[in-house]
Amino acid sequence: MKPVKITENVYSLRVNHFNRRLFDSLIPLPQGTSYNAYLVKGSEKTALLDSADPEKAAELFDYLQDEKKIDYIIAHHAEQDHSGSIPLLLEKYPQAKVVTNPKCKELLMTHLHLPAGKFMEVKDGETLQLGGRTLEFIYTPWVHWPETMVTFLREDKLLFSCDFFGSHLASGELFSEEHLVCEPMKRYYAEIMMPFRSNIKGHLEKLSNYDISFIAPSHGPVHRNTKFIFDIYRDWAVSEPRKKAVVAYISMHGSTYMLVNRLVSRLQEAGVSVEKLNLDHLDEGRVAMALVDASTIVIGTPTVLTGPHPKAAYAAYLANLLRPKAKFVSVIGSFGWGGRVLEAIAGLIPNLKAELLKPVIVKGMPTEADLAQIDELAALIAEKNKDLAAP
Ligand code: FEO
């Protein structure tokens, strides 16, 4: 394979992984993914930015078959899908220095056992001259590890953003199309970035000081419409939640399902947008995406032994990890003879700084009185949402 030109002497070395279906043994990849390295050739020095997952190292080296000399390997992030091929790169290019920040150096030494002598540390804002090309390193910690940074190629106004602005999307197209990339980007943001919203907000402000014409992430296509990309990230990370409830539920014998259906109907009648997610076939990414802009989370669960259904507990735990911006939460469900569902769910969501609204836990098949409680909960959710914008 030949490197693909982005601008003069700047190339994409994208390794697509079309049939990968799970990332980190956790995250579904309905559209595969890619590991993108980039090559910047100055008149004096050549830099390779990031590498590829070691499982796909052969494809990265195929791109590099005519590349006799690499002076710098820029490591933006120590996670192995970008750094994992660096040991092999250093075997082929033993003179190359791994350029990164001190935290990333520490993590690369820990995770890949790279020797300290292979590194060149750079500070936030420091530049590296390649000859006619200037790399500026910008620290962006916690997107999504503590060592993450990005690089701005000044002459080309090109931001190499690593995971930031990425998408798990295997594609043969160099550049992104808004209508094709928006959903995979949202899925990626929801799964990877959402827990670090406050950091992302600060980094978006910092990067707004740069005149950026291209964003080249290390997953998915390169972005030319940088305003659109910044705008959707601001919407996801910074904007107030929307008038929207996520109702994530599972039912065993239909009683919880009756409560869920009543709640969804009443919310929709009251003008609250609802995303109803059956946890029977859980797609973690779908749950995460639904949570990006929701104001309200409702967990619907039957009682199993004395606690929530394990799939409902998992969804609550997942929401807690992802730290969405929801302001309100509730629990509805049915039990056979007793239980402590509410206490168990509450114990799973300490990170959600959300107000608990009027849980409805009923015995057996819901009665009209039980359904009236659901109506009250729906009215309360609608009232709490009345000043929020529609999704
Ligand atoms: Fe794509 Fe955090 O690695």
Boltz pocket constraint, residues with backbone or C-beta under 6 A from the ligand:
constraints:
  - pocket:
      binder: B
      contacts: [[A, 77], [A, 79], [A, 80], [A, 81], [A, 82], [A, 144], [A, 163], [A, 218], [A, 219]]
      max_distance: 6.0
